[in-house]
Amino acid sequence: MISYDCRNRIVWVSIFLLAAITSAAAEEQRRPNVILMMSDDQGWGDVGFNGNADVMTPNLDSMAAAGVRFNRFYAAAPLCSPTRGSCLTGRFPFRFGILAAHTGGMRVGEITIPEMFRKQDYATGFFGKWHIGWVKPDEVGTRGFYSPPSHHGFDEYFATTSAVPTWDPTVTPADWGSWGGEPGQPWKGGFPYVHNGVEAKENLDGDDSRVIMDRVIPFVESHADAPFFATVWFHAPHEPVVAGESYKQPYRKFGKARQNYYGCITAMDEQIGRLRAKLRELGIEKRTLIFFCSDNGPADGLAKKGVASAGPFKGHKHTMYEGGVLVPACAEWPGVIPAGGATSVRCSTVDFLPTIAALTNNKKSQKDSRPIDGINLMPVIHGEVSQRPIPLFFGYRRLHQGIDGQALIAGNWKILREAKKNGRVRLYNLAEDPFEEHDLADQFPARAEQMGRQLSDLDASCQRSRDGADYRY
């Protein structure tokens, strides 16, 4: 017979072990793996979960159904480089000085998500299109500077400086002029892939999204037992947009442009499914938060031809209208984010950093007074927030004219300044007019003036930031 003292000791040991297990589980909950996925030039309407019945995105649709769909998710700018910087810093692009493509690089004075994670012993990896600095020092042209992912907190990276053809990316003809060089100088392939400082030469054929995912999967496998942060920025469906024959086949009823565009998106979707399946195979899906979004609205030419889609929204890439900045987005975290959720609260790429900081209890240093422009998305996801509490500010510079396009959304009101010579200032009530058909600037001059001042004040604040006010030397 077991003595009372022995039984008592067994009970207390059992309680201790249970508490330890519970504490460990809680710790894992506080230290989730995080994956940020982003497509390139994919419009709000270029995904099945936003109602496109033509393009096949079964894995993204499944991800949205298993988690939350963001109906009003905004890129911080209507083009790539500024938005990418906002994802990692939680700050408006005009703060960190990347106002257009190929015009700078991420400053080392910025605090990024991977730098934040490194302090918590996370493994950090970047995969895909970087485009916020050159990744090879001998490639640097007259625009931008050398600022690879390794300068900003990433332990491992497999990156290109900018775009590549989306099929056979190192051999498909491309035009260097499309990305900042001298126009009319075709070459084979786009920017080279660089793996931890060394140009990659192997396993670069076929679908570019597969090429990228072939580097992501080993990173995830090697860090399955410890927390990791992976940033996966696809090139798809940025031009030159090319799909392999097997991906074009389901779209043979369409013209060649749509076959390539839709096929390219489906190929990317397939790789997203591959990643989600790997998380489940490793048994880590319940401690992994995944976000997906696009970096801006659909490419100008493809949108105007009716190939790419901003859905019912006005505008496209390079415009401040909703179609330029509103993008498809969803998030998944089994057991934490309820399945089948949707929110129409206005959210943005600047919200990633504050969300992740809150989840991992990463407190901002009191010595660091720099503005963070995002909000924590978890209360939004759980339905505890019905309207964004702070404004959204958008901007980009049209380089050849030196003109800034800017916009501000506060509540349901939006003011924008078009990025063109003598561009008008326009005012919209997005609650009543989500498709921006009725400019109310003349009808509500007082509100237009008040929001104009608010826009100018935010612009001035951003100017101070990029002039160095936020950096401690």
C-alpha positions as CSV (number, residue, x, y, z in Angstrom):
1,M,0.0,0.0,0.0
2,I,1.3,3.5,-0.9
3,S,1.6,5.7,2.2
4,Y,-0.2,9.0,2.5
5,D,3.0,10.9,2.2
6,C,3.9,9.0,-0.9
7,R,0.5,9.6,-2.4
8,N,0.7,13.2,-1.5
9,R,4.1,13.5,-3.1
10,I,2.8,11.8,-6.3
11,V,-0.2,14.3,-6.4
12,W,2.1,17.3,-6.0
13,V,4.5,15.9,-8.7
14,S,1.6,15.4,-11.0
15,I,0.3,18.9,-10.4
16,F,3.8,20.3,-10.9
17,L,4.2,18.4,-14.2
18,L,0.7,19.5,-15.4
19,A,1.6,23.1,-14.5
20,A,4.9,22.8,-16.3
21,I,3.2,21.4,-19.4
22,T,0.5,24.1,-19.3
23,S,3.2,26.8,-18.8
24,A,5.1,25.4,-21.7
25,A,2.0,25.4,-23.9
26,A,1.2,28.9,-22.9
27,E,4.8,29.9,-23.7
28,E,4.5,28.4,-27.1
29,Q,1.2,30.3,-27.6
30,R,3.1,33.5,-26.7
31,R,5.9,32.6,-29.1
32,P,4.1,31.5,-32.3
33,N,5.9,31.0,-35.5
34,V,4.9,33.8,-37.9
35,I,4.9,33.7,-41.7
36,L,4.2,36.8,-43.8
37,M,3.3,35.9,-47.4
38,M,2.8,38.6,-50.1
39,S,2.1,38.4,-53.8
40,D,3.2,41.1,-56.3
41,D,0.7,43.2,-58.3
42,Q,-2.3,40.9,-57.4
43,G,-5.5,42.9,-57.5
44,W,-8.3,42.7,-54.9
45,G,-10.4,40.9,-57.4
46,D,-7.7,38.4,-58.5
47,V,-8.5,35.7,-56.0
48,G,-11.4,33.3,-55.5
49,F,-12.2,34.3,-51.9
50,N,-13.1,37.8,-53.2
51,G,-15.5,36.5,-55.7
52,N,-13.4,35.8,-58.9
53,A,-15.0,32.7,-60.4
54,D,-12.4,32.4,-63.2
55,V,-9.1,32.3,-61.4
56,M,-8.4,29.1,-59.4
57,T,-7.0,29.8,-56.0
58,P,-8.2,26.8,-53.9
59,N,-5.5,27.0,-51.3
60,L,-5.9,30.7,-50.6
61,D,-9.6,30.2,-50.5
62,S,-9.1,27.4,-48.0
63,M,-6.8,29.5,-45.9
64,A,-9.4,32.4,-45.9
65,A,-12.1,29.9,-44.9
66,A,-10.1,28.4,-42.2
67,G,-9.2,31.8,-40.7
68,V,-10.2,35.4,-41.4
69,R,-10.8,37.3,-44.6
70,F,-9.9,41.0,-44.6
71,N,-12.5,42.8,-46.8
72,R,-10.8,46.1,-46.5
73,F,-7.0,45.5,-46.3
74,Y,-4.7,48.2,-47.6
75,A,-1.2,48.2,-48.9
76,A,0.6,51.3,-47.5
77,A,1.3,52.5,-51.0
78,P,0.1,51.8,-54.5
79,L,3.4,50.2,-55.6
80,C,5.8,47.7,-54.4
81,S,8.9,49.0,-52.6
82,P,7.2,51.4,-50.2
83,T,4.6,48.8,-49.2
84,R,7.4,46.2,-48.5
85,G,9.1,48.5,-46.1
86,S,5.9,49.2,-44.3
87,C,5.4,45.4,-43.7
88,L,8.6,45.1,-41.7
89,T,8.6,48.4,-39.8
90,G,5.0,49.2,-39.0
91,R,5.5,52.7,-40.4
92,F,4.2,54.7,-43.3
93,P,6.7,54.6,-46.3
94,F,7.1,58.4,-46.2
95,R,8.7,58.0,-42.7
96,F,11.5,55.7,-43.8
97,G,12.1,57.4,-47.1
98,I,11.3,54.7,-49.7
99,L,8.9,56.7,-51.9
100,A,9.0,54.7,-55.1
101,A,10.7,51.7,-56.7
102,H,14.5,51.6,-57.0
103,T,14.9,54.9,-55.2
104,G,16.6,53.9,-52.0
105,G,16.9,51.0,-49.5
106,M,15.8,50.1,-46.0
107,R,17.8,52.2,-43.6
108,V,19.7,50.3,-40.9
109,G,18.2,52.8,-38.4
110,E,14.8,51.3,-38.9
111,I,13.7,48.7,-36.4
112,T,12.2,45.7,-38.3
113,I,10.2,42.6,-37.3
114,P,13.1,40.2,-37.8
115,E,15.4,42.3,-35.6
116,M,12.7,42.3,-33.0
117,F,12.4,38.5,-33.3
118,R,16.1,37.9,-33.1
119,K,16.2,39.4,-29.6
120,Q,13.7,36.6,-28.7
121,D,15.8,33.8,-30.2
122,Y,13.7,33.3,-33.3
123,A,15.2,32.0,-36.5
124,T,14.5,34.5,-39.2
125,G,14.4,33.9,-43.0
126,F,13.5,35.9,-46.1
127,F,12.6,34.4,-49.4
128,G,11.6,36.0,-52.7
129,K,11.5,39.6,-54.0
130,W,13.2,42.0,-51.6
131,H,13.0,45.3,-53.5
132,I,13.9,47.5,-50.6
133,G,17.6,47.7,-51.4
134,W,20.0,45.9,-53.7
135,V,21.0,42.4,-52.7
136,K,24.3,42.3,-54.6
137,P,26.8,45.1,-54.0
138,D,28.2,44.9,-57.5
139,E,24.8,45.3,-59.0
140,V,24.0,48.7,-57.6
141,G,22.9,51.2,-60.2
142,T,22.1,54.9,-60.0
143,R,18.9,54.3,-58.1
144,G,18.9,52.7,-54.6
145,F,21.7,51.3,-52.6
146,Y,23.0,48.0,-51.2
147,S,20.8,47.0,-48.3
148,P,20.2,43.2,-48.3
149,P,17.9,41.3,-45.9
150,S,21.0,40.3,-43.8
151,H,21.4,44.0,-42.8
152,H,17.9,44.0,-41.3
153,G,17.6,41.0,-39.1
154,F,17.3,38.0,-41.4
155,D,19.6,35.0,-40.6
156,E,19.0,33.4,-43.9
157,Y,17.9,34.9,-47.2
158,F,17.1,33.8,-50.8
159,A,16.3,37.0,-52.6
160,T,16.3,39.0,-55.8
161,T,16.6,42.7,-55.8
162,S,13.5,43.1,-57.9
163,A,11.3,41.4,-60.5
164,V,12.0,38.2,-62.5
165,P,9.9,36.4,-65.2
166,T,7.5,34.1,-63.4
167,W,8.4,31.1,-65.5
168,D,12.0,29.9,-66.1
169,P,13.1,33.1,-64.4
170,T,16.7,33.0,-65.4
171,V,16.2,32.4,-69.1
172,T,12.9,33.9,-70.1
173,P,13.6,37.2,-72.0
174,A,13.0,40.3,-69.9
175,D,13.5,44.0,-70.4
176,W,15.9,45.7,-67.9
177,G,14.3,49.0,-68.8
178,S,11.1,47.9,-67.0
179,W,13.0,48.0,-63.6
180,G,15.1,51.1,-63.8
181,G,17.8,50.5,-66.4
182,E,18.1,51.7,-69.9
183,P,14.9,50.8,-71.8
184,G,15.1,48.5,-74.8
185,Q,17.9,46.4,-73.4
186,P,16.5,42.9,-73.2
187,W,18.4,40.2,-71.3
188,K,17.7,36.6,-70.3
189,G,15.9,36.5,-67.0
190,G,15.4,39.1,-64.4
191,F,17.5,40.0,-61.3
192,P,19.6,37.1,-60.1
193,Y,18.7,35.1,-57.0
194,V,21.2,35.5,-54.1
195,H,21.3,33.0,-51.3
196,N,23.1,34.3,-48.2
197,G,25.3,36.6,-50.3
198,V,26.1,34.1,-53.1
199,E,24.4,34.0,-56.4
200,A,22.3,30.9,-56.8
201,K,22.9,28.7,-59.9
202,E,20.9,25.5,-59.2
203,N,17.2,24.6,-59.1
204,L,16.0,27.8,-60.9
205,D,13.9,26.4,-63.7
206,G,10.2,26.2,-64.1
207,D,7.7,28.1,-61.9
208,D,9.3,30.9,-59.9
209,S,6.9,30.4,-56.9
210,R,8.2,26.8,-56.8
211,V,11.8,28.0,-56.9
212,I,11.1,30.2,-53.9
213,M,9.1,27.6,-51.9
214,D,11.9,25.0,-52.4
215,R,14.0,27.3,-50.1
216,V,11.2,28.0,-47.7
217,I,10.3,24.4,-46.9
218,P,13.8,23.4,-45.7
219,F,13.9,26.5,-43.5
220,V,10.6,25.6,-41.9
221,E,11.7,21.9,-41.5
222,S,15.0,22.8,-39.8
223,H,13.3,25.1,-37.3
224,A,10.1,23.2,-36.6
225,D,11.1,22.7,-32.9
226,A,11.9,26.3,-32.2
227,P,10.0,29.6,-33.1
228,F,10.7,31.0,-36.5
229,F,9.8,34.0,-38.6
230,A,9.6,33.6,-42.4
231,T,8.9,36.3,-44.9
232,V,7.8,34.9,-48.3
233,W,7.4,37.6,-51.0
234,F,6.4,36.0,-54.3
235,H,7.2,37.6,-57.7
236,A,3.8,36.4,-59.0
237,P,1.9,37.9,-60.8
238,H,4.2,40.8,-61.6
239,E,5.2,41.3,-65.2
240,P,6.8,39.6,-67.1
241,V,4.0,37.2,-66.1
242,V,4.4,33.8,-67.7
243,A,2.9,30.5,-66.7
244,G,3.9,26.9,-67.6
245,E,1.8,24.9,-70.0
246,S,0.2,22.8,-67.3
247,Y,-0.9,25.9,-65.5
248,K,-2.3,27.6,-68.6
249,Q,-4.2,24.5,-69.6
250,P,-7.2,25.1,-67.3
251,Y,-7.6,28.6,-68.8
252,R,-7.5,27.6,-72.5
253,K,-10.9,29.2,-73.1
254,F,-9.3,32.6,-72.4
255,G,-6.7,34.6,-74.4
256,K,-3.0,34.2,-73.9
257,A,-2.7,37.1,-71.5
258,R,-5.3,35.7,-69.1
259,Q,-3.9,32.2,-69.5
260,N,-0.5,33.4,-68.3
261,Y,-1.9,35.7,-65.6
262,Y,-4.4,33.2,-64.1
263,G,-2.0,30.3,-64.6
264,C,0.8,32.2,-62.7
265,I,-1.6,32.9,-59.8
266,T,-2.7,29.3,-59.7
267,A,1.0,28.2,-59.6
268,M,1.6,30.5,-56.7
269,D,-1.5,29.2,-54.9
270,E,-0.2,25.7,-55.3
271,Q,3.0,26.5,-53.5
272,I,1.0,28.2,-50.7
273,G,-0.9,24.9,-50.4
274,R,2.4,23.1,-50.2
275,L,3.5,25.3,-47.3
276,R,0.3,24.8,-45.4
277,A,0.5,21.1,-45.9
278,K,4.0,21.0,-44.6
279,L,3.0,22.8,-41.4
280,R,0.4,20.2,-40.8
281,E,2.8,17.4,-41.6
282,L,5.2,18.8,-39.0
283,G,2.4,19.2,-36.5
284,I,3.1,22.9,-36.0
285,E,0.1,24.5,-37.7
286,K,-1.6,25.4,-34.4
287,R,1.4,27.5,-33.3
288,T,1.9,29.2,-36.6
289,L,0.3,32.5,-37.7
290,I,0.2,33.0,-41.4
291,F,-0.7,36.3,-43.1
292,F,-1.3,36.7,-46.9
293,C,-1.7,39.9,-48.9
294,S,-0.7,41.7,-52.1
295,D,1.7,44.6,-52.2
296,N,-0.6,46.9,-54.2
297,G,-3.4,46.9,-56.8
298,P,-3.2,45.3,-60.2
299,A,-0.6,46.5,-62.8
300,D,-1.8,49.5,-64.8
301,G,-1.7,47.9,-68.3
302,L,-3.1,44.5,-67.3
303,A,-5.9,46.2,-65.4
304,K,-6.8,48.5,-68.3
305,K,-6.9,45.5,-70.6
306,G,-9.3,43.7,-68.3
307,V,-6.9,40.9,-67.5
308,A,-6.1,41.9,-63.9
309,S,-8.8,43.0,-61.6
310,A,-9.3,45.4,-58.7
311,G,-12.8,44.0,-58.4
312,P,-15.5,46.7,-58.3
313,F,-13.0,49.3,-57.0
314,K,-11.8,52.3,-59.0
315,G,-8.1,52.5,-60.0
316,H,-5.1,50.3,-60.2
317,K,-1.4,50.3,-59.3
318,H,0.1,53.8,-59.2
319,T,-3.2,55.5,-58.2
320,M,-4.4,56.6,-54.8
321,Y,-7.9,55.3,-55.5
322,E,-9.1,52.2,-53.7
323,G,-8.1,49.9,-56.6
324,G,-4.5,51.0,-56.2
325,V,-4.2,50.3,-52.5
326,L,-7.0,47.9,-51.5
327,V,-5.6,44.3,-51.8
328,P,-6.7,40.7,-51.1
329,A,-5.7,39.5,-47.6
330,C,-6.4,36.8,-45.2
331,A,-4.9,35.2,-42.1
332,E,-4.9,31.7,-40.5
333,W,-4.0,30.4,-37.1
334,P,-5.9,27.2,-36.2
335,G,-7.3,27.3,-32.7
336,V,-6.6,31.0,-32.2
337,I,-8.3,32.7,-35.2
338,P,-11.9,31.3,-35.6
339,A,-12.6,29.7,-38.9
340,G,-14.9,31.5,-41.4
341,G,-14.3,35.0,-40.0
342,A,-14.4,38.2,-42.0
343,T,-13.9,41.8,-41.1
344,S,-14.5,45.1,-42.9
345,V,-12.5,47.1,-40.5
346,R,-9.8,49.0,-42.4
347,C,-6.5,47.2,-41.9
348,S,-3.1,47.7,-43.4
349,T,0.5,46.4,-44.0
350,V,1.6,48.8,-41.3
351,D,-0.3,46.7,-38.8
352,F,1.9,43.6,-39.0
353,L,4.6,44.8,-36.7
354,P,2.4,46.0,-33.8
355,T,0.3,42.8,-34.1
356,I,3.4,40.6,-33.8
357,A,4.9,42.7,-31.1
358,A,1.8,42.4,-29.0
359,L,1.6,38.6,-29.6
360,T,5.2,38.1,-28.5
361,N,5.1,40.6,-25.7
362,N,7.8,42.6,-27.3
363,K,7.6,46.0,-25.6
364,K,8.9,49.1,-27.2
365,S,11.9,50.7,-25.5
366,Q,11.0,53.9,-23.7
367,K,14.1,55.4,-25.2
368,D,12.7,54.9,-28.6
369,S,10.1,57.5,-29.3
370,R,9.7,56.8,-33.0
371,P,6.1,56.7,-34.3
372,I,4.5,53.4,-35.1
373,D,1.6,53.8,-37.5
374,G,-0.1,50.5,-37.2
375,I,-2.5,48.8,-34.8
376,N,-2.8,45.3,-33.3
377,L,-5.0,43.2,-35.6
378,M,-5.9,40.6,-33.1
379,P,-8.8,42.6,-31.5
380,V,-10.0,43.3,-35.0
381,I,-9.9,39.6,-35.9
382,H,-11.8,38.7,-32.8
383,G,-14.5,41.3,-33.5
384,E,-13.6,43.5,-30.6
385,V,-13.0,46.6,-32.8
386,S,-15.6,47.9,-35.2
387,Q,-13.7,50.8,-36.7
388,R,-10.0,51.7,-37.2
389,P,-9.1,54.0,-34.4
390,I,-6.3,55.9,-36.2
391,P,-5.9,57.2,-39.8
392,L,-4.2,55.5,-42.7
393,F,-1.8,57.6,-44.8
394,F,-0.7,56.6,-48.3
395,G,1.9,58.1,-50.6
396,Y,4.3,57.5,-53.4
397,R,6.4,59.7,-55.7
398,R,6.1,59.9,-59.4
399,L,9.8,60.1,-60.1
400,H,10.0,61.7,-63.5
401,Q,7.7,64.6,-62.5
402,G,8.8,64.8,-58.8
403,I,5.1,64.7,-57.8
404,D,3.8,63.0,-54.7
405,G,0.5,61.2,-54.7
406,Q,-1.0,61.1,-51.3
407,A,-4.2,60.0,-49.5
408,L,-5.6,59.8,-46.0
409,I,-8.5,57.7,-44.7
410,A,-9.9,58.7,-41.3
411,G,-13.0,56.9,-40.3
412,N,-15.1,56.4,-43.5
413,W,-13.8,59.6,-45.2
414,K,-11.0,59.7,-47.7
415,I,-9.1,62.6,-49.2
416,L,-6.6,62.1,-52.0
417,R,-4.2,64.2,-54.1
418,E,-3.6,62.7,-57.5
419,A,0.0,62.0,-58.5
420,K,0.0,64.0,-61.6
421,K,0.6,67.6,-62.6
422,N,-2.2,69.8,-61.4
423,G,-3.7,66.7,-59.8
424,R,-7.0,67.4,-58.1
425,V,-7.8,67.0,-54.4
426,R,-10.8,64.7,-54.1
427,L,-13.0,63.7,-51.2
428,Y,-15.0,60.6,-50.8
429,N,-17.3,59.0,-48.2
430,L,-16.3,55.4,-48.5
431,A,-19.2,54.2,-46.3
432,E,-21.7,55.5,-48.9
433,D,-19.5,55.4,-51.9
434,P,-16.9,52.6,-51.7
435,F,-16.3,52.7,-55.4
436,E,-15.4,56.5,-55.4
437,E,-17.9,57.6,-58.0
438,H,-18.8,60.9,-56.3
439,D,-16.2,63.5,-55.4
440,L,-17.6,65.5,-52.5
441,A,-14.8,68.1,-52.2
442,D,-17.0,70.9,-53.5
443,Q,-20.0,69.8,-51.5
444,F,-18.2,69.6,-48.2
445,P,-15.5,72.2,-48.3
446,A,-15.0,72.4,-44.5
447,R,-14.4,68.7,-44.3
448,A,-12.1,68.8,-47.3
449,E,-10.1,71.6,-45.6
450,Q,-10.0,69.8,-42.3
451,M,-8.8,66.6,-43.8
452,G,-6.4,68.4,-46.0
453,R,-4.8,69.9,-42.9
454,Q,-4.7,66.4,-41.3
455,L,-3.0,65.1,-44.4
456,S,-0.5,67.9,-44.4
457,D,0.3,67.3,-40.7
458,L,0.9,63.6,-41.3
459,D,3.1,64.4,-44.3
460,A,5.1,66.9,-42.1
461,S,5.5,64.3,-39.4
462,C,6.8,61.8,-42.0
463,Q,9.2,64.4,-43.3
464,R,10.7,64.8,-39.9
465,S,11.0,61.1,-39.5
466,R,12.8,60.5,-42.8
467,D,15.0,63.5,-42.1
468,G,16.4,61.6,-39.1
469,A,14.3,62.7,-36.1
470,D,13.5,59.1,-35.2
471,Y,17.0,57.7,-35.3
472,R,19.4,57.5,-32.3
473,Y,22.9,57.9,-33.6
